[in-house]
Amino acid sequence: MTSTQVAPPAAYTDRDAPAVSVRGLRKSYGGKAVLDGLDLEVRRGECFALLGPNGAGKTTTIEVLEGVRRRDDGGVAVLGADPATAGRAWRARLGVVSQGEGAAQALTVREALDHFAAYHARPRRTAELLAAVGLEEKAGTRVGRLSGGQRRRLAVALGVQGRPELVFLDEPTTGMDPVARRQFWELVRGLRAEGTTVLLTTHYLDEAAELADRVGVIAGGRLVEVAPPAELGAELRRIATVTWLDGGSRRQVRTEAPAAVLRDLLATTPHEVPGLTVTRPGLEDVYLQLVRTPGGDQ
Ligand SMILES: Nc1ncnc2c1ncn2[C@@H]1O[C@H](COP(=O)(O)OP(=O)(O)OP(=O)(O)O)[C@@H](O)[C@H]1O
């Protein structure tokens, strides 16, 4: 590995230092660069959502941060340590919900939670976890018999069982039904209220908007933009679209000054303007444009 060794300065142990700090992260598979100089900072106590198309490198990034994947180059500090060399004490401060299948198929849900509780110094109570992820009725069911969405719920419960300072959630709600997703959102809000730092990946933009203090979009191997969800793509959001019906046909104007367009329109129309709407791009529109930019040639 040619990675730049980040010698964490004393400040990194400070509660005010970022939970995650990444500079110039590079990773290739078979000569093809997936991460091409990615910079990322996650502040202590925030919920940060990593967005990006399939194959953009979100899981690769998270795995490098968890210390389970080697990087080719770049400086990485997670809770003040380099994940490539950090030890068990550091790992105990992390919670991980990965995309993979869990183990312990033969145990019941309750047995699995009780079993893994022994690995933590201060585990959350099994009953509390079962309630938090809505698996109380499945407590006596073998893990191997759970549905896909129920397995995700169990994975989330196991990921937060040890009261981690920083939790990585890689597509945590994939396969969950809408009720379970909302339950999960409550869980994440609770974690955040306790001061836990959360780094999650998701393809659900409503989820990112609901949960994240800031979102980052990966495209073309880099983070192309970082902002609070409502401010992402501020430039793109300046353009409003005014639409209305004119003699049965639909008219549309894209403008940075919708009020002026409306004034002109109302001045020339004696009655109501049929079908009049003013819209601005939402998070999804902005996201789609960001991942289509030259930086993110997906
Ligand atoms: N072990 C590996 N060997 C070879 N290529 C890999 C390996 N792991 C990932 N890749 C490739 O690297 C790219 C990034 O994969 P990664 O899983 O990080 O993307 P992602 O953003 O998490 O995607 P998704 O949204 O689909 O989960 C993909 O093209 C993938 O095929």
The ligand as a Tripos MOL2 file, in Angstrom:
@<TRIPOS>MOLECULE
LIG
   31    33     1     0     0
SMALL
NO_CHARGES

@<TRIPOS>ATOM
      1 N1        -13.7520   -6.6890   -4.7820 N.pl3     1 LIG1
      2 C1        -13.9490   -6.0790   -5.9320 C.ar      1 LIG1
      3 N2        -13.2660   -6.4560   -7.0360 N.ar      1 LIG1
      4 C2        -13.4530   -5.8350   -8.2180 C.ar      1 LIG1
      5 N3        -14.2960   -4.8040   -8.3950 N.ar      1 LIG1
      6 C3        -15.0040   -4.3850   -7.3410 C.ar      1 LIG1
      7 C4        -14.8710   -4.9970   -6.0560 C.ar      1 LIG1
      8 N4        -15.6840   -4.3520   -5.1970 N.ar      1 LIG1
      9 C5        -16.3030   -3.4020   -5.9010 C.ar      1 LIG1
     10 N5        -15.9050   -3.4000   -7.1800 N.ar      1 LIG1
     11 C6        -16.3390   -2.4980   -8.2560 C.3       1 LIG1
     12 O1        -16.1110   -1.1750   -7.8280 O.3       1 LIG1
     13 C7        -17.1820   -0.3070   -8.2050 C.3       1 LIG1
     14 C8        -17.7190    0.3930   -6.9740 C.3       1 LIG1
     15 O2        -18.3910   -0.5570   -6.1740 O.3       1 LIG1
     16 P1        -19.0920   -0.1240   -4.8080 P.3       1 LIG1
     17 O3        -19.7130   -1.3550   -4.2380 O.co2     1 LIG1
     18 O4        -18.1370    0.6100   -3.9620 O.co2     1 LIG1
     19 O5        -20.2070    0.8880   -5.3540 O.3       1 LIG1
     20 P2        -21.5030    1.4840   -4.6330 P.3       1 LIG1
     21 O6        -21.4770    2.9570   -4.8740 O.co2     1 LIG1
     22 O7        -21.5680    1.0500   -3.2180 O.co2     1 LIG1
     23 O8        -22.6560    0.8150   -5.4920 O.3       1 LIG1
     24 P3        -24.1690    0.3430   -5.1050 P.3       1 LIG1
     25 O9        -24.9710    1.6130   -5.0240 O.co2     1 LIG1
     26 O10       -24.5570   -0.4660   -6.2810 O.co2     1 LIG1
     27 O11       -24.1160   -0.4170   -3.8240 O.co2     1 LIG1
     28 C9        -18.1870   -1.1810   -8.9440 C.3       1 LIG1
     29 O12       -17.9920   -1.0160  -10.3250 O.3       1 LIG1
     30 C10       -17.8370   -2.5810   -8.4960 C.3       1 LIG1
     31 O13       -18.1230   -3.5150   -9.5150 O.3       1 LIG1
@<TRIPOS>BOND
     1     1     2 1
     2     2     3 ar
     3     2     7 ar
     4     3     4 ar
     5     4     5 ar
     6     5     6 ar
     7     6     7 ar
     8     6    10 ar
     9     7     8 ar
    10     8     9 ar
    11     9    10 ar
    12    10    11 1
    13    11    12 1
    14    11    30 1
    15    12    13 1
    16    13    14 1
    17    13    28 1
    18    14    15 1
    19    15    16 1
    20    16    17 2
    21    16    18 1
    22    16    19 1
    23    19    20 1
    24    20    21 2
    25    20    22 1
    26    20    23 1
    27    23    24 1
    28    24    25 2
    29    24    26 1
    30    24    27 1
    31    28    29 1
    32    28    30 1
    33    30    31 1
@<TRIPOS>SUBSTRUCTURE
     1 LIG1         1 GROUP 0 **** ****
